[in-house]
Every structure is written in C-alpha cells, then in structure tokens.
C-alpha cells in the first residue's frame, strides 16, 4: 500500500489539507509571476516527519535565467516548504 502524505497549507481561517499525490505534475510559479518549472519531489526529515523542501524541475526557459534559488546536484531548484504560499492551478512559492 503506497504512503500518502498530507501537506498542510496555512489559509485564512484555518488549515487546509492537500494530498501530496494531488501536487504531482503541478507547475510552480514564483510569487513575482516567474514560471519556475514543474514539481519534481517533496523531501522530508525522516526523524521528525516534517516536510523539508520542494524540488522543482526547471523548464528550458527558466534554466537560461538567473532565478537565484539553491539547486541540487541535478540542477533542480530547492525551495523550503515554508516558502509555499498557495496551491491552486500552480504551486506558488515566495521569492
């Protein structure tokens, strides 16, 4: 049986739960409107169980720009989970 993670998203008036599987394949955009790429993975701290980072697979246009985000060894953007501001049609992260 696969494990389902629930991402708790702060929202006015309470918390909203989002199944991590619903995030798969979502496009990621910076709060400034810059399209960053597609969600690749969400990492977590195995000891605490807390979500750690969102890994973003940059699209071809973004790779040519200086987006000033940390990257992993494969060139994917590493964004702390706390920077996720909204999850709708896009995942919006603060920049």
Gaussian input, Z-matrix of N, CA and C with variables (Angstrom, degrees):
# hf/3-21g

backbone

0 1
 N
 C     1     B1
 C     2     B2     1     A1
 N     3     B3     2     A2     1     D1
 C     4     B4     3     A3     2     D2
 C     5     B5     4     A4     3     D3
 N     6     B6     5     A5     4     D4
 C     7     B7     6     A6     5     D5
 C     8     B8     7     A7     6     D6
 N     9     B9     8     A8     7     D7
 C    10    B10     9     A9     8     D8
 C    11    B11    10    A10     9     D9
 N    12    B12    11    A11    10    D10
 C    13    B13    12    A12    11    D11
 C    14    B14    13    A13    12    D12
 N    15    B15    14    A14    13    D13
 C    16    B16    15    A15    14    D14
 C    17    B17    16    A16    15    D15
 N    18    B18    17    A17    16    D16
 C    19    B19    18    A18    17    D17
 C    20    B20    19    A19    18    D18
 N    21    B21    20    A20    19    D19
 C    22    B22    21    A21    20    D20
 C    23    B23    22    A22    21    D21
 N    24    B24    23    A23    22    D22
 C    25    B25    24    A24    23    D23
 C    26    B26    25    A25    24    D24
 N    27    B27    26    A26    25    D25
 C    28    B28    27    A27    26    D26
 C    29    B29    28    A28    27    D27
 N    30    B30    29    A29    28    D28
 C    31    B31    30    A30    29    D29
 C    32    B32    31    A31    30    D30
 N    33    B33    32    A32    31    D31
 C    34    B34    33    A33    32    D32
 C    35    B35    34    A34    33    D33
 N    36    B36    35    A35    34    D34
 C    37    B37    36    A36    35    D35
 C    38    B38    37    A37    36    D36
 N    39    B39    38    A38    37    D37
 C    40    B40    39    A39    38    D38
 C    41    B41    40    A40    39    D39
 N    42    B42    41    A41    40    D40
 C    43    B43    42    A42    41    D41
 C    44    B44    43    A43    42    D42
 N    45    B45    44    A44    43    D43
 C    46    B46    45    A45    44    D44
 C    47    B47    46    A46    45    D45
 N    48    B48    47    A47    46    D46
 C    49    B49    48    A48    47    D47
 C    50    B50    49    A49    48    D48
 N    51    B51    50    A50    49    D49
 C    52    B52    51    A51    50    D50
 C    53    B53    52    A52    51    D51
 N    54    B54    53    A53    52    D52
 C    55    B55    54    A54    53    D53
 C    56    B56    55    A55    54    D54
 N    57    B57    56    A56    55    D55
 C    58    B58    57    A57    56    D56
 C    59    B59    58    A58    57    D57
 N    60    B60    59    A59    58    D58
 C    61    B61    60    A60    59    D59
 C    62    B62    61    A61    60    D60
 N    63    B63    62    A62    61    D61
 C    64    B64    63    A63    62    D62
 C    65    B65    64    A64    63    D63
 N    66    B66    65    A65    64    D64
 C    67    B67    66    A66    65    D65
 C    68    B68    67    A67    66    D66
 N    69    B69    68    A68    67    D67
 C    70    B70    69    A69    68    D68
 C    71    B71    70    A70    69    D69
 N    72    B72    71    A71    70    D70
 C    73    B73    72    A72    71    D71
 C    74    B74    73    A73    72    D72
 N    75    B75    74    A74    73    D73
 C    76    B76    75    A75    74    D74
 C    77    B77    76    A76    75    D75
 N    78    B78    77    A77    76    D76
 C    79    B79    78    A78    77    D77
 C    80    B80    79    A79    78    D78
 N    81    B81    80    A80    79    D79
 C    82    B82    81    A81    80    D80
 C    83    B83    82    A82    81    D81
 N    84    B84    83    A83    82    D82
 C    85    B85    84    A84    83    D83
 C    86    B86    85    A85    84    D84
 N    87    B87    86    A86    85    D85
 C    88    B88    87    A87    86    D86
 C    89    B89    88    A88    87    D87
 N    90    B90    89    A89    88    D88
 C    91    B91    90    A90    89    D89
 C    92    B92    91    A91    90    D90
 N    93    B93    92    A92    91    D91
 C    94    B94    93    A93    92    D92
 C    95    B95    94    A94    93    D93
 N    96    B96    95    A95    94    D94
 C    97    B97    96    A96    95    D95
 C    98    B98    97    A97    96    D96
 N    99    B99    98    A98    97    D97
 C   100   B100    99    A99    98    D98
 C   101   B101   100   A100    99    D99
 N   102   B102   101   A101   100   D100
 C   103   B103   102   A102   101   D101
 C   104   B104   103   A103   102   D102
 N   105   B105   104   A104   103   D103
 C   106   B106   105   A105   104   D104
 C   107   B107   106   A106   105   D105
 N   108   B108   107   A107   106   D106
 C   109   B109   108   A108   107   D107
 C   110   B110   109   A109   108   D108
 N   111   B111   110   A110   109   D109
 C   112   B112   111   A111   110   D110
 C   113   B113   112   A112   111   D111
 N   114   B114   113   A113   112   D112
 C   115   B115   114   A114   113   D113
 C   116   B116   115   A115   114   D114
 N   117   B117   116   A116   115   D115
 C   118   B118   117   A117   116   D116
 C   119   B119   118   A118   117   D117
 N   120   B120   119   A119   118   D118
 C   121   B121   120   A120   119   D119
 C   122   B122   121   A121   120   D120
 N   123   B123   122   A122   121   D121
 C   124   B124   123   A123   122   D122
 C   125   B125   124   A124   123   D123
 N   126   B126   125   A125   124   D124
 C   127   B127   126   A126   125   D125
 C   128   B128   127   A127   126   D126
 N   129   B129   128   A128   127   D127
 C   130   B130   129   A129   128   D128
 C   131   B131   130   A130   129   D129
 N   132   B132   131   A131   130   D130
 C   133   B133   132   A132   131   D131
 C   134   B134   133   A133   132   D132
 N   135   B135   134   A134   133   D133
 C   136   B136   135   A135   134   D134
 C   137   B137   136   A136   135   D135
 N   138   B138   137   A137   136   D136
 C   139   B139   138   A138   137   D137
 C   140   B140   139   A139   138   D138
 N   141   B141   140   A140   139   D139
 C   142   B142   141   A141   140   D140
 C   143   B143   142   A142   141   D141
 N   144   B144   143   A143   142   D142
 C   145   B145   144   A144   143   D143
 C   146   B146   145   A145   144   D144
 N   147   B147   146   A146   145   D145
 C   148   B148   147   A147   146   D146
 C   149   B149   148   A148   147   D147
 N   150   B150   149   A149   148   D148
 C   151   B151   150   A150   149   D149
 C   152   B152   151   A151   150   D150
 N   153   B153   152   A152   151   D151
 C   154   B154   153   A153   152   D152
 C   155   B155   154   A154   153   D153
 N   156   B156   155   A155   154   D154
 C   157   B157   156   A156   155   D155
 C   158   B158   157   A157   156   D156
 N   159   B159   158   A158   157   D157
 C   160   B160   159   A159   158   D158
 C   161   B161   160   A160   159   D159
 N   162   B162   161   A161   160   D160
 C   163   B163   162   A162   161   D161
 C   164   B164   163   A163   162   D162
 N   165   B165   164   A164   163   D163
 C   166   B166   165   A165   164   D164
 C   167   B167   166   A166   165   D165
 N   168   B168   167   A167   166   D166
 C   169   B169   168   A168   167   D167
 C   170   B170   169   A169   168   D168
 N   171   B171   170   A170   169   D169
 C   172   B172   171   A171   170   D170
 C   173   B173   172   A172   171   D171
 N   174   B174   173   A173   172   D172
 C   175   B175   174   A174   173   D173
 C   176   B176   175   A175   174   D174
 N   177   B177   176   A176   175   D175
 C   178   B178   177   A177   176   D176
 C   179   B179   178   A178   177   D177
 N   180   B180   179   A179   178   D178
 C   181   B181   180   A180   179   D179
 C   182   B182   181   A181   180   D180
 N   183   B183   182   A182   181   D181
 C   184   B184   183   A183   182   D182
 C   185   B185   184   A184   183   D183
 N   186   B186   185   A185   184   D184
 C   187   B187   186   A186   185   D185
 C   188   B188   187   A187   186   D186
 N   189   B189   188   A188   187   D187
 C   190   B190   189   A189   188   D188
 C   191   B191   190   A190   189   D189
 N   192   B192   191   A191   190   D190
 C   193   B193   192   A192   191   D191
 C   194   B194   193   A193   192   D192
 N   195   B195   194   A194   193   D193
 C   196   B196   195   A195   194   D194
 C   197   B197   196   A196   195   D195
 N   198   B198   197   A197   196   D196
 C   199   B199   198   A198   197   D197
 C   200   B200   199   A199   198   D198
 N   201   B201   200   A200   199   D199
 C   202   B202   201   A201   200   D200
 C   203   B203   202   A202   201   D201
 N   204   B204   203   A203   202   D202
 C   205   B205   204   A204   203   D203
 C   206   B206   205   A205   204   D204
 N   207   B207   206   A206   205   D205
 C   208   B208   207   A207   206   D206
 C   209   B209   208   A208   207   D207
 N   210   B210   209   A209   208   D208
 C   211   B211   210   A210   209   D209
 C   212   B212   211   A211   210   D210
 N   213   B213   212   A212   211   D211
 C   214   B214   213   A213   212   D212
 C   215   B215   214   A214   213   D213
 N   216   B216   215   A215   214   D214
 C   217   B217   216   A216   215   D215
 C   218   B218   217   A217   216   D216
 N   219   B219   218   A218   217   D217
 C   220   B220   219   A219   218   D218
 C   221   B221   220   A220   219   D219
 N   222   B222   221   A221   220   D220
 C   223   B223   222   A222   221   D221
 C   224   B224   223   A223   222   D222
 N   225   B225   224   A224   223   D223
 C   226   B226   225   A225   224   D224
 C   227   B227   226   A226   225   D225
 N   228   B228   227   A227   226   D226
 C   229   B229   228   A228   227   D227
 C   230   B230   229   A229   228   D228
 N   231   B231   230   A230   229   D229
 C   232   B232   231   A231   230   D230
 C   233   B233   232   A232   231   D231
 N   234   B234   233   A233   232   D232
 C   235   B235   234   A234   233   D233
 C   236   B236   235   A235   234   D234
 N   237   B237   236   A236   235   D235
 C   238   B238   237   A237   236   D236
 C   239   B239   238   A238   237   D237
 N   240   B240   239   A239   238   D238
 C   241   B241   240   A240   239   D239
 C   242   B242   241   A241   240   D240
 N   243   B243   242   A242   241   D241
 C   244   B244   243   A243   242   D242
 C   245   B245   244   A244   243   D243
 N   246   B246   245   A245   244   D244
 C   247   B247   246   A246   245   D245
 C   248   B248   247   A247   246   D246
 N   249   B249   248   A248   247   D247
 C   250   B250   249   A249   248   D248
 C   251   B251   250   A250   249   D249
 N   252   B252   251   A251   250   D250
 C   253   B253   252   A252   251   D251
 C   254   B254   253   A253   252   D252
 N   255   B255   254   A254   253   D253
 C   256   B256   255   A255   254   D254
 C   257   B257   256   A256   255   D255
 N   258   B258   257   A257   256   D256
 C   259   B259   258   A258   257   D257
 C   260   B260   259   A259   258   D258
 N   261   B261   260   A260   259   D259
 C   262   B262   261   A261   260   D260
 C   263   B263   262   A262   261   D261
 N   264   B264   263   A263   262   D262
 C   265   B265   264   A264   263   D263
 C   266   B266   265   A265   264   D264
 N   267   B267   266   A266   265   D265
 C   268   B268   267   A267   266   D266
 C   269   B269   268   A268   267   D267
 N   270   B270   269   A269   268   D268
 C   271   B271   270   A270   269   D269
 C   272   B272   271   A271   270   D270
 N   273   B273   272   A272   271   D271
 C   274   B274   273   A273   272   D272
 C   275   B275   274   A274   273   D273
 N   276   B276   275   A275   274   D274
 C   277   B277   276   A276   275   D275
 C   278   B278   277   A277   276   D276
 N   279   B279   278   A278   277   D277
 C   280   B280   279   A279   278   D278
 C   281   B281   280   A280   279   D279
 N   282   B282   281   A281   280   D280
 C   283   B283   282   A282   281   D281
 C   284   B284   283   A283   282   D282

   B1=1.4544
   B2=1.5331
   B3=1.3523
   B4=1.4688
   B5=1.5246
   B6=1.3141
   B7=1.4545
   B8=1.5221
   B9=1.3254
   B10=1.4593
   B11=1.5185
   B12=1.3148
   B13=1.4497
   B14=1.5159
   B15=1.3032
   B16=1.4483
   B17=1.5194
   B18=1.3197
   B19=1.4538
   B20=1.5143
   B21=1.3250
   B22=1.4531
   B23=1.5104
   B24=1.2940
   B25=1.4583
   B26=1.5264
   B27=1.3526
   B28=1.4633
   B29=1.5278
   B30=1.2980
   B31=1.4537
   B32=1.5249
   B33=1.3037
   B34=1.4637
   B35=1.5220
   B36=1.3102
   B37=1.4534
   B38=1.5163
   B39=1.3334
   B40=1.4563
   B41=1.5083
   B42=1.3208
   B43=1.4574
   B44=1.5172
   B45=1.3157
   B46=1.4507
   B47=1.5185
   B48=1.3170
   B49=1.4621
   B50=1.5232
   B51=1.3341
   B52=1.4597
   B53=1.5186
   B54=1.3208
   B55=1.4545
   B56=1.5203
   B57=1.3301
   B58=1.4586
   B59=1.5259
   B60=1.3346
   B61=1.4644
   B62=1.5264
   B63=1.3363
   B64=1.4617
   B65=1.5273
   B66=1.3279
   B67=1.4585
   B68=1.5193
   B69=1.3121
   B70=1.4578
   B71=1.5210
   B72=1.3434
   B73=1.4520
   B74=1.5110
   B75=1.3317
   B76=1.4646
   B77=1.5170
   B78=1.3177
   B79=1.4556
   B80=1.5225
   B81=1.3331
   B82=1.4620
   B83=1.5282
   B84=1.3290
   B85=1.4597
   B86=1.5216
   B87=1.3226
   B88=1.4553
   B89=1.5171
   B90=1.3256
   B91=1.4646
   B92=1.5246
   B93=1.3350
   B94=1.4652
   B95=1.5293
   B96=1.3459
   B97=1.4588
   B98=1.5162
   B99=1.3315
   B100=1.4589
   B101=1.5253
   B102=1.3298
   B103=1.4627
   B104=1.5234
   B105=1.3263
   B106=1.4592
   B107=1.5170
   B108=1.3140
   B109=1.4642
   B110=1.5114
   B111=1.3335
   B112=1.4682
   B113=1.5268
   B114=1.3295
   B115=1.4637
   B116=1.5194
   B117=1.3231
   B118=1.4594
   B119=1.5229
   B120=1.3410
   B121=1.4596
   B122=1.5172
   B123=1.3108
   B124=1.4581
   B125=1.5156
   B126=1.3325
   B127=1.4642
   B128=1.5200
   B129=1.3263
   B130=1.4575
   B131=1.5137
   B132=1.3151
   B133=1.4489
   B134=1.5281
   B135=1.3178
   B136=1.4695
   B137=1.5244
   B138=1.3249
   B139=1.4701
   B140=1.5237
   B141=1.3278
   B142=1.4669
   B143=1.5284
   B144=1.3367
   B145=1.4546
   B146=1.5172
   B147=1.3342
   B148=1.4622
   B149=1.5187
   B150=1.3354
   B151=1.4568
   B152=1.5209
   B153=1.3315
   B154=1.4581
   B155=1.5267
   B156=1.3304
   B157=1.4579
   B158=1.5244
   B159=1.3240
   B160=1.4518
   B161=1.5204
   B162=1.3346
   B163=1.4584
   B164=1.5231
   B165=1.3284
   B166=1.4592
   B167=1.5166
   B168=1.3269
   B169=1.4674
   B170=1.5213
   B171=1.3511
   B172=1.4708
   B173=1.5231
   B174=1.3413
   B175=1.4593
   B176=1.5261
   B177=1.3277
   B178=1.4673
   B179=1.5241
   B180=1.3156
   B181=1.4626
   B182=1.5208
   B183=1.3163
   B184=1.4614
   B185=1.5119
   B186=1.3316
   B187=1.4612
   B188=1.5249
   B189=1.3160
   B190=1.4491
   B191=1.5196
   B192=1.3301
   B193=1.4645
   B194=1.5196
   B195=1.3078
   B196=1.4531
   B197=1.5261
   B198=1.3234
   B199=1.4638
   B200=1.5216
   B201=1.2999
   B202=1.4693
   B203=1.5333
   B204=1.3197
   B205=1.4592
   B206=1.5224
   B207=1.3313
   B208=1.4597
   B209=1.5215
   B210=1.3255
   B211=1.4597
   B212=1.5248
   B213=1.3339
   B214=1.4562
   B215=1.5294
   B216=1.3329
   B217=1.4634
   B218=1.5301
   B219=1.3374
   B220=1.4675
   B221=1.5328
   B222=1.3334
   B223=1.4563
   B224=1.5157
   B225=1.3278
   B226=1.4629
   B227=1.5226
   B228=1.3283
   B229=1.4579
   B230=1.5230
   B231=1.3441
   B232=1.4609
   B233=1.5231
   B234=1.3261
   B235=1.4549
   B236=1.5298
   B237=1.3377
   B238=1.4712
   B239=1.5267
   B240=1.3134
   B241=1.4634
   B242=1.5346
   B243=1.3232
   B244=1.4630
   B245=1.5324
   B246=1.3263
   B247=1.4635
   B248=1.5281
   B249=1.3408
   B250=1.4706
   B251=1.5223
   B252=1.3342
   B253=1.4631
   B254=1.5178
   B255=1.3276
   B256=1.4649
   B257=1.5119
   B258=1.3233
   B259=1.4537
   B260=1.5124
   B261=1.3111
   B262=1.4735
   B263=1.5304
   B264=1.3262
   B265=1.4564
   B266=1.5181
   B267=1.3359
   B268=1.4603
   B269=1.5289
   B270=1.3167
   B271=1.4511
   B272=1.5259
   B273=1.3222
   B274=1.4632
   B275=1.5185
   B276=1.3462
   B277=1.4617
   B278=1.5199
   B279=1.3400
   B280=1.4676
   B281=1.5182
   B282=1.3209
   B283=1.4660
   B284=1.4863
   A1=108.37
   A2=118.08
   A3=120.36
   A4=111.14
   A5=115.35
   A6=121.47
   A7=108.28
   A8=117.09
   A9=121.18
   A10=108.57
   A11=116.50
   A12=121.64
   A13=108.21
   A14=116.60
   A15=121.30
   A16=107.40
   A17=116.07
   A18=122.35
   A19=106.75
   A20=116.93
   A21=120.04
   A22=108.46
   A23=115.16
   A24=123.26
   A25=108.80
   A26=118.64
   A27=118.97
   A28=110.12
   A29=116.25
   A30=121.51
   A31=108.12
   A32=116.37
   A33=119.22
   A34=108.97
   A35=116.20
   A36=120.17
   A37=114.27
   A38=119.78
   A39=119.54
   A40=113.34
   A41=115.28
   A42=121.38
   A43=108.85
   A44=114.93
   A45=121.51
   A46=107.59
   A47=118.36
   A48=121.92
   A49=109.88
   A50=114.86
   A51=121.41
   A52=107.27
   A53=118.01
   A54=119.87
   A55=108.84
   A56=116.50
   A57=120.85
   A58=111.23
   A59=117.26
   A60=119.01
   A61=111.19
   A62=117.97
   A63=121.17
   A64=111.93
   A65=117.77
   A66=121.66
   A67=111.65
   A68=116.99
   A69=121.73
   A70=111.15
   A71=115.34
   A72=121.01
   A73=115.03
   A74=117.64
   A75=119.77
   A76=110.87
   A77=115.60
   A78=121.51
   A79=108.50
   A80=116.02
   A81=121.84
   A82=108.23
   A83=114.35
   A84=121.25
   A85=108.60
   A86=116.04
   A87=120.58
   A88=110.02
   A89=116.38
   A90=120.46
   A91=111.85
   A92=116.38
   A93=120.86
   A94=112.49
   A95=117.32
   A96=122.02
   A97=114.74
   A98=118.08
   A99=121.43
   A100=110.23
   A101=117.00
   A102=120.14
   A103=107.75
   A104=116.06
   A105=121.14
   A106=113.42
   A107=118.07
   A108=121.77
   A109=110.70
   A110=115.30
   A111=121.46
   A112=109.66
   A113=115.63
   A114=120.02
   A115=108.55
   A116=116.45
   A117=121.42
   A118=110.27
   A119=115.83
   A120=119.80
   A121=109.70
   A122=115.78
   A123=123.04
   A124=106.12
   A125=117.44
   A126=120.16
   A127=109.80
   A128=115.36
   A129=119.74
   A130=110.62
   A131=115.92
   A132=122.92
   A133=106.90
   A134=117.02
   A135=120.24
   A136=112.89
   A137=117.59
   A138=119.98
   A139=111.56
   A140=116.82
   A141=119.80
   A142=112.30
   A143=116.70
   A144=120.94
   A145=113.19
   A146=117.13
   A147=120.51
   A148=110.89
   A149=115.53
   A150=120.23
   A151=108.38
   A152=115.95
   A153=121.26
   A154=111.94
   A155=116.01
   A156=120.40
   A157=111.56
   A158=114.29
   A159=122.75
   A160=105.45
   A161=116.65
   A162=120.85
   A163=108.18
   A164=115.19
   A165=121.55
   A166=109.35
   A167=115.87
   A168=121.81
   A169=106.86
   A170=117.84
   A171=118.71
   A172=111.66
   A173=115.09
   A174=118.17
   A175=108.27
   A176=117.13
   A177=121.46
   A178=112.24
   A179=117.50
   A180=120.30
   A181=111.44
   A182=117.15
   A183=121.67
   A184=111.44
   A185=117.81
   A186=121.12
   A187=111.41
   A188=117.96
   A189=121.16
   A190=114.07
   A191=117.08
   A192=121.46
   A193=110.88
   A194=115.40
   A195=120.63
   A196=107.69
   A197=117.46
   A198=120.75
   A199=112.43
   A200=117.83
   A201=124.59
   A202=114.05
   A203=116.50
   A204=122.23
   A205=108.22
   A206=116.50
   A207=120.18
   A208=109.03
   A209=116.52
   A210=121.05
   A211=110.07
   A212=115.70
   A213=120.37
   A214=108.35
   A215=117.38
   A216=121.93
   A217=113.20
   A218=117.29
   A219=121.27
   A220=112.18
   A221=117.59
   A222=121.10
   A223=114.87
   A224=117.18
   A225=120.34
   A226=109.29
   A227=116.12
   A228=120.61
   A229=109.73
   A230=115.55
   A231=122.43
   A232=107.95
   A233=116.47
   A234=121.60
   A235=108.41
   A236=118.04
   A237=119.19
   A238=110.78
   A239=116.33
   A240=121.72
   A241=110.76
   A242=117.35
   A243=120.53
   A244=112.10
   A245=117.73
   A246=121.45
   A247=112.60
   A248=117.59
   A249=120.27
   A250=108.14
   A251=115.89
   A252=121.10
   A253=113.14
   A254=117.15
   A255=120.24
   A256=110.02
   A257=115.58
   A258=122.28
   A259=107.23
   A260=115.70
   A261=122.23
   A262=105.88
   A263=116.60
   A264=120.16
   A265=110.20
   A266=115.77
   A267=123.67
   A268=108.26
   A269=116.28
   A270=121.61
   A271=104.87
   A272=117.63
   A273=121.84
   A274=108.48
   A275=115.27
   A276=121.20
   A277=109.42
   A278=115.69
   A279=119.41
   A280=109.07
   A281=114.88
   A282=120.84
   A283=110.64
   D1=126.94
   D2=-179.84
   D3=-69.42
   D4=150.37
   D5=177.18
   D6=-84.79
   D7=134.37
   D8=176.89
   D9=-108.71
   D10=125.09
   D11=176.72
   D12=-94.95
   D13=145.85
   D14=175.45
   D15=-115.22
   D16=124.05
   D17=177.85
   D18=-94.48
   D19=122.86
   D20=177.70
   D21=-93.95
   D22=121.54
   D23=-175.69
   D24=-106.88
   D25=121.02
   D26=176.24
   D27=-61.60
   D28=140.40
   D29=-178.00
   D30=-148.49
   D31=150.18
   D32=177.56
   D33=-56.86
   D34=126.73
   D35=177.67
   D36=85.53
   D37=8.61
   D38=176.81
   D39=145.88
   D40=-168.14
   D41=-177.98
   D42=-107.38
   D43=147.26
   D44=177.41
   D45=-120.24
   D46=129.82
   D47=179.78
   D48=-93.19
   D49=135.78
   D50=179.56
   D51=-128.27
   D52=123.40
   D53=175.69
   D54=-66.82
   D55=132.02
   D56=-178.37
   D57=-58.06
   D58=-31.48
   D59=-179.92
   D60=-63.96
   D61=-24.42
   D62=177.63
   D63=-75.54
   D64=-11.17
   D65=179.04
   D66=-88.86
   D67=-17.10
   D68=-176.41
   D69=-57.24
   D70=129.15
   D71=176.80
   D72=78.52
   D73=7.02
   D74=179.09
   D75=-78.01
   D76=144.74
   D77=174.44
   D78=-76.47
   D79=149.24
   D80=-179.47
   D81=-117.49
   D82=135.12
   D83=-178.59
   D84=-129.57
   D85=142.60
   D86=173.41
   D87=-74.46
   D88=158.42
   D89=179.76
   D90=-64.56
   D91=-14.91
   D92=176.72
   D93=-89.00
   D94=3.95
   D95=178.10
   D96=93.07
   D97=-1.93
   D98=179.73
   D99=-75.16
   D100=124.96
   D101=174.61
   D102=-74.93
   D103=125.47
   D104=-175.28
   D105=-99.08
   D106=-31.39
   D107=-177.97
   D108=147.19
   D109=-152.10
   D110=-177.87
   D111=-114.88
   D112=146.65
   D113=175.99
   D114=-60.45
   D115=128.30
   D116=178.21
   D117=-101.47
   D118=-46.12
   D119=-176.21
   D120=-163.98
   D121=164.25
   D122=171.60
   D123=-123.07
   D124=126.39
   D125=179.93
   D126=-100.17
   D127=157.92
   D128=179.51
   D129=-140.53
   D130=157.18
   D131=174.47
   D132=-81.52
   D133=115.35
   D134=-174.84
   D135=-67.90
   D136=-26.50
   D137=179.57
   D138=-74.83
   D139=-45.59
   D140=-175.97
   D141=-91.95
   D142=-23.19
   D143=-176.23
   D144=81.57
   D145=2.70
   D146=-179.62
   D147=-82.11
   D148=143.14
   D149=176.10
   D150=-67.26
   D151=143.59
   D152=-172.08
   D153=-112.39
   D154=-65.44
   D155=-174.07
   D156=-135.95
   D157=155.94
   D158=170.19
   D159=-104.76
   D160=126.36
   D161=176.18
   D162=-100.86
   D163=130.62
   D164=-175.50
   D165=-118.27
   D166=126.17
   D167=174.59
   D168=-82.14
   D169=110.31
   D170=-176.70
   D171=-66.33
   D172=147.06
   D173=174.09
   D174=-84.21
   D175=171.59
   D176=-174.59
   D177=-60.95
   D178=-38.81
   D179=-179.83
   D180=-66.55
   D181=-42.34
   D182=-178.30
   D183=-66.93
   D184=-35.38
   D185=-177.59
   D186=-60.29
   D187=-28.78
   D188=-179.45
   D189=-82.32
   D190=-9.63
   D191=-177.24
   D192=-102.75
   D193=158.85
   D194=173.39
   D195=-90.70
   D196=102.00
   D197=-177.14
   D198=-99.10
   D199=-1.63
   D200=176.55
   D201=50.70
   D202=48.84
   D203=172.75
   D204=-120.46
   D205=147.95
   D206=175.30
   D207=-63.61
   D208=150.31
   D209=177.67
   D210=-126.42
   D211=158.40
   D212=173.39
   D213=-90.86
   D214=-175.82
   D215=-177.06
   D216=-64.14
   D217=-19.61
   D218=179.48
   D219=-95.59
   D220=2.51
   D221=179.30
   D222=86.38
   D223=8.92
   D224=177.29
   D225=-80.75
   D226=144.14
   D227=178.20
   D228=-72.47
   D229=137.85
   D230=177.55
   D231=-110.03
   D232=115.89
   D233=-177.85
   D234=-123.79
   D235=126.63
   D236=177.97
   D237=-59.40
   D238=142.51
   D239=-179.54
   D240=-57.55
   D241=-31.36
   D242=179.95
   D243=-63.99
   D244=-17.99
   D245=-179.88
   D246=-83.21
   D247=-7.77
   D248=178.14
   D249=-72.03
   D250=120.09
   D251=-177.14
   D252=-99.68
   D253=-33.02
   D254=-176.80
   D255=-156.24
   D256=151.89
   D257=174.71
   D258=-133.42
   D259=106.36
   D260=177.74
   D261=-135.92
   D262=-119.02
   D263=174.16
   D264=-68.99
   D265=-32.03
   D266=175.68
   D267=-119.59
   D268=159.06
   D269=164.74
   D270=-92.11
   D271=121.95
   D272=-178.24
   D273=-104.54
   D274=126.83
   D275=178.64
   D276=-118.92
   D277=143.93
   D278=178.30
   D279=-71.72
   D280=147.59
   D281=-179.39
   D282=-126.37

